[in-house]
Amino acid sequence: MATKRVILDNDFGQIIIRTRTTARNISMRTKPDGLHVIVPPYCLTSKVLSTIEEFRPQLQQRTSGSFLP
């Protein structure tokens, strides 16, 4: 069963974190309603947030500012 967490963010609007039992790595997709992140069940929220920070410049280039409120 997948779990879902939503975190508000200044750059992406919202970050939607979904836990999937079949996931082996962290996967991030930019979509019109925010940043969608798929994580394995053993992944901590702190690790997810640090990974987002690590890739934030590349993710912002993909969104080109379209998710700013």
GUMIRO-55545 format. One line per 8 residues: their letters; for each residue z, y, x of N, C-alpha, C, O, CB. Coordinates in pm, 1 decimal, always signed. Atoms other than C-alpha are relative to their C-alpha. Glycine has a CB too. Layout:
BEGIN
A> Z/Y/X/Z/Y/X/Z/Y/X/Z/Y/X/Z/Y/X  ...
//
This chain:
BEGIN
MATKRVIL> +0.0/-118.0/+83.1/+0.0/+0.0/+0.0/+0.0/+125.0/+88.0/+77.7/+134.4/+183.0/+121.1/-0.6/-94.8  +10.8/-122.6/-77.8/-95.8/+341.0/+134.9/+102.0/+102.9/-47.3/+128.0/+116.1/-166.9/-141.7/+57.2/-9.7  -88.4/-110.3/+34.7/+151.9/+627.0/+148.9/-69.5/+129.6/+35.9/-158.0/+131.3/+121.4/+137.0/-11.8/+72.3  +66.0/-127.9/-18.6/+55.7/+993.0/+138.9/+103.6/+108.8/+20.5/+201.2/+117.5/-54.0/-90.0/+33.0/-119.6  -83.5/-116.8/-25.8/+221.3/+1302.0/+286.9/-91.0/+121.6/+10.5/-200.7/+112.0/+65.6/+85.5/-18.2/+130.1  +78.3/-122.5/-7.2/+95.3/+1658.4/+253.2/+83.0/+105.6/+71.6/+197.6/+131.6/+35.1/-42.5/+48.7/-142.0  -66.0/-103.9/-77.9/+184.8/+1928.3/+505.2/-86.5/+125.1/-8.4/-207.5/+117.8/+13.4/+22.4/-44.8/+149.3  +74.3/-125.5/+4.1/+83.7/+2293.1/+461.6/-20.0/+53.1/+141.0/+69.1/+43.3/+225.4/+73.1/+104.1/-87.0
DNDFGQII> +35.3/-47.1/-133.1/-90.3/+2450.0/+760.5/-77.3/+130.3/-13.2/-155.2/+146.9/-107.0/-82.9/-106.4/+77.0  +69.5/-128.5/+3.7/-216.4/+2801.3/+836.7/-148.8/-12.4/+28.5/-228.4/+61.9/-28.8/+62.1/+94.5/+99.0  +140.5/+13.5/-38.8/-544.6/+2683.9/+990.4/-81.4/-84.3/-97.2/-195.3/-49.3/-128.0/-9.2/-59.9/+137.3  +75.1/+95.8/+81.6/-645.3/+2393.8/+762.9/+33.3/+6.6/-149.1/-29.6/-62.5/-229.2/+25.7/-139.2/+50.0  -43.0/-3.9/+140.0/-473.1/+2484.9/+436.3/+103.0/-108.7/-24.5/+221.5/-80.5/-42.6/-120.7/-16.9/-96.0  -93.3/+111.7/+12.0/-322.6/+2140.3/+399.3/-45.9/-114.6/+89.7/-165.0/-135.9/+112.1/+11.3/-47.1/-147.6  +26.4/+120.7/-79.0/-296.6/+1833.1/+617.9/+48.2/-116.0/-84.5/+166.2/-124.0/-118.9/+71.9/+3.4/+142.4  -31.1/+115.7/+83.2/-308.5/+1511.5/+416.7/+8.0/-121.5/+91.1/-91.9/-162.0/+150.6/-107.1/-20.3/-113.2
IRTRTTAR> -21.7/+115.5/-87.8/-159.9/+1216.5/+606.4/+14.1/-123.3/-87.6/+102.5/-130.6/-173.0/+126.8/+19.3/+91.1  -4.7/+126.1/+74.5/-229.0/+870.6/+466.4/+27.8/-114.7/+97.2/-29.6/-121.7/+205.9/-133.5/-24.3/-77.6  -31.2/+118.6/-79.2/-81.3/+548.5/+601.0/-80.8/-116.7/-55.9/-77.4/-144.1/-175.9/+153.9/-31.5/-1.8  +79.3/+116.8/+40.2/-313.5/+246.9/+592.8/+39.0/-119.2/+86.4/+48.8/-107.3/+208.5/-152.8/+28.8/+12.0  -41.7/+118.8/-74.2/-210.9/-104.4/+690.8/-110.2/-51.3/+91.1/-81.0/-118.2/+190.3/+42.3/-109.6/-95.9  +110.9/+47.7/-82.2/-557.4/-174.2/+833.6/-34.6/+94.4/+114.6/-115.8/+59.6/+200.3/-121.4/-20.6/-85.9  +29.4/-96.7/-105.8/-561.1/+136.2/+1057.4/+62.2/-45.4/+131.7/+173.8/-97.3/+133.6/+51.9/+140.3/-38.5  -50.3/+33.4/-133.2/-520.1/+76.8/+1431.0/+22.0/+125.0/+85.4/+96.7/+121.1/+183.1/-96.8/-94.5/+70.5
NISMRTKP> -8.5/-125.9/-73.4/-554.4/+438.0/+1553.2/+12.1/+114.5/-98.7/-3.9/+95.9/-219.4/-123.3/+19.6/+91.9  -2.2/-120.2/+82.3/-511.7/+791.3/+1424.2/-143.6/+48.4/-16.0/-216.4/+62.6/+82.2/+90.8/+111.1/+63.1  +135.0/-46.3/+30.3/-830.4/+911.1/+1254.1/+10.0/+130.8/-77.5/+85.3/+139.7/-174.5/-79.8/-107.1/-80.9  -5.8/-130.5/+65.4/-890.9/+1275.3/+1153.7/-138.3/+40.0/-49.3/-237.8/+21.2/+20.6/+55.8/+106.8/+96.1  +124.2/-48.1/+59.4/-1159.1/+1418.9/+923.5/+25.1/+136.9/-61.7/+125.3/+158.0/-129.9/-53.9/-100.1/-106.5  -8.9/-129.6/+67.0/-1216.4/+1777.4/+819.2/-81.5/-6.8/-127.9/-197.7/-47.6/-127.1/-50.1/+115.8/+92.3  +65.0/-0.8/+130.7/-1300.6/+1811.8/+450.9/+27.5/+134.4/-65.6/+115.3/+207.9/-20.3/+50.3/-117.9/-89.8  -18.8/-131.3/+63.0/-1327.9/+2111.3/+216.0/+142.7/+26.9/-49.7/+184.9/+142.4/-55.2/-94.6/+13.1/-115.2
DGLHVIVP> -136.0/-21.3/+50.4/-975.6/+2055.8/+80.2/+106.9/-8.2/+108.3/+225.5/+0.6/+76.3/+30.6/-100.6/-106.9  -96.7/+2.1/-109.0/-809.3/+2029.0/+424.7/-32.7/-104.5/+104.2/-143.0/-159.0/+107.6/+137.7/-24.3/-53.6  +14.0/+99.5/-105.8/-759.3/+1798.1/+719.0/+57.9/-131.8/-50.0/+174.0/-136.9/-90.6/+71.1/+46.2/+131.5  -44.1/+132.5/+43.8/-736.7/+1427.8/+627.7/+26.7/-85.1/+124.7/-58.8/-98.2/+212.2/-107.5/-68.1/-93.5  -41.1/+80.4/-115.2/-549.8/+1205.6/+873.5/+40.0/-138.7/-50.3/+122.4/-151.4/-140.8/+118.4/+68.2/+78.1  -33.3/+139.4/+31.6/-535.4/+824.4/+850.8/+78.0/-55.2/+118.8/+34.8/-43.0/+233.4/-129.9/-86.8/-29.6  -85.3/+51.0/-107.7/-256.8/+657.4/+1049.4/+44.1/-143.0/-29.1/+50.6/-183.4/-145.2/+123.0/+90.6/+18.9  -57.1/+133.1/+20.9/-124.8/+303.6/+1105.0/+144.8/+10.0/-47.7/+207.8/+114.3/-30.3/-7.7/-82.9/+129.7
PYCLTSKV> -135.6/-4.0/+56.5/+208.8/+211.8/+941.5/+110.2/+29.9/+101.1/+212.6/+87.4/+64.5/+29.6/-130.0/-65.9  -105.3/-18.5/-100.8/+405.8/+222.9/+1268.0/-1.6/+139.2/+63.1/+82.1/+167.3/+148.9/-14.3/-104.3/+108.6  +16.5/-131.5/-61.5/+295.9/+580.9/+1353.3/+100.1/+100.3/-58.7/+110.9/+113.9/-180.6/-144.3/+50.7/-19.6  -98.1/-99.7/+42.5/+566.3/+850.0/+1338.8/-67.8/+132.9/-32.4/-170.8/+166.3/+26.1/+106.4/+20.2/+108.8  +54.8/-130.6/+37.4/+500.8/+1188.0/+1177.0/-2.6/+93.8/+120.5/-95.5/+173.3/+134.8/+82.4/+62.6/-114.4  -2.7/-85.6/-120.0/+600.9/+1358.9/+1503.4/-118.6/-29.2/+91.1/-174.7/+62.8/+150.8/+131.5/-20.0/+77.5  +116.7/+37.2/-80.8/+327.0/+1166.2/+1686.8/-129.1/+53.3/-63.7/-219.3/+99.0/+6.6/-7.9/-154.0/+16.1  +117.0/-51.0/+70.8/+73.1/+1264.3/+1419.6/-13.6/+150.0/+24.2/-122.5/+198.5/+55.1/+9.9/-30.1/-151.5
LSTIEEFR> +3.8/-144.6/-18.9/+165.2/+1632.1/+1448.7/-33.7/+38.6/+143.8/-105.4/+136.2/+166.0/+133.1/+60.8/-39.4  +33.4/-29.9/-139.4/+148.5/+1626.0/+1829.3/-147.3/-30.0/+28.8/-210.2/+40.3/+107.9/+90.0/-81.0/+95.1  +142.0/+32.0/-15.8/-195.7/+1461.2/+1810.9/-87.5/+108.6/-62.4/-189.8/+146.9/-5.6/-31.6/-136.5/-63.3  +74.4/-109.5/+63.2/-316.9/+1728.5/+1568.2/+1.1/+123.1/+90.4/-101.5/+189.2/+106.7/+60.4/+34.3/-138.9  -8.5/-115.6/-91.1/-192.3/+1997.8/+1808.0/-90.1/-19.2/+121.7/-152.4/+75.9/+168.9/+145.8/+22.2/+45.7  +84.0/+30.1/-116.5/-373.3/+1827.7/+2096.0/-147.4/+24.7/-31.2/-221.0/+75.0/+53.8/+20.7/-145.9/+45.2  +140.3/-11.7/+37.3/-704.5/+1829.6/+1907.4/-29.0/+121.4/-88.1/-140.2/+134.2/-139.4/-43.7/-124.7/-70.9  +17.3/-115.7/+88.5/-654.6/+2155.0/+1712.5/-122.6/+85.6/+35.1/-196.7/+122.4/-56.1/+124.3/+86.2/+4.7
PQLQQRTS> +118.6/-82.2/-30.3/-921.0/+2356.3/+1904.8/-131.2/-66.0/-45.2/-217.7/+0.9/-101.5/-6.5/+28.0/+150.1  +121.6/+70.2/+41.3/-1188.5/+2090.6/+1842.4/-10.4/-6.4/-152.5/-119.2/+8.8/-208.0/-2.7/-141.9/+59.3  -0.4/+6.3/+146.0/-1086.4/+2055.5/+1476.5/-32.7/+136.5/-60.0/-102.6/+144.2/-161.1/+136.1/-49.4/-51.3  +29.4/-133.7/+49.2/-1099.1/+2432.8/+1428.0/-147.7/+33.1/+17.0/-205.1/+102.3/-67.1/+85.9/+103.4/+72.2  +143.0/-21.5/-19.1/-1451.5/+2439.9/+1570.1/-78.1/-68.1/-112.8/-176.8/-13.1/-161.8/-45.5/-53.6/+138.2  +68.3/+73.4/+108.1/-1555.3/+2182.2/+1309.2/+15.2/+71.9/-133.3/-77.0/+71.1/-214.9/+55.3/-143.0/-11.4  -21.0/-68.3/+128.0/-1404.2/+2384.2/+1025.3/-59.7/+139.1/-0.6/-91.5/+192.5/-106.8/+147.7/+8.3/-31.4  +53.6/-136.1/-17.3/-1533.2/+2718.5/+1159.1/+65.3/+101.7/-92.2/-1.0/+191.5/-144.0/-149.1/+0.1/-24.0
GSFLP> -75.0/-96.8/+77.6/-1261.8/+2902.2/+969.1/-16.8/-11.0/-150.4/+32.0/+75.6/-223.0/-38.1/+134.3/+41.9  +26.7/+9.1/+144.0/-1371.2/+2780.9/+625.8/+123.6/-39.4/-81.5/+121.9/-27.8/-204.0/-110.6/-100.2/-25.2  -118.4/+42.5/+74.6/-1022.0/+2652.5/+535.3/+110.3/+103.8/+1.0/+220.1/+77.7/-48.1/+52.5/-129.0/+56.1  -102.6/-101.9/-1.2/-836.5/+2976.1/+592.6/+23.9/+52.2/-140.4/-71.0/+74.9/-215.4/-38.3/+113.7/+93.6  -29.1/-46.9/+137.4/-656.3/+3094.6/+278.5/-46.8/+142.4/-24.0/-29.5/+195.3/-133.8/+149.1/-8.8/-28.1
//
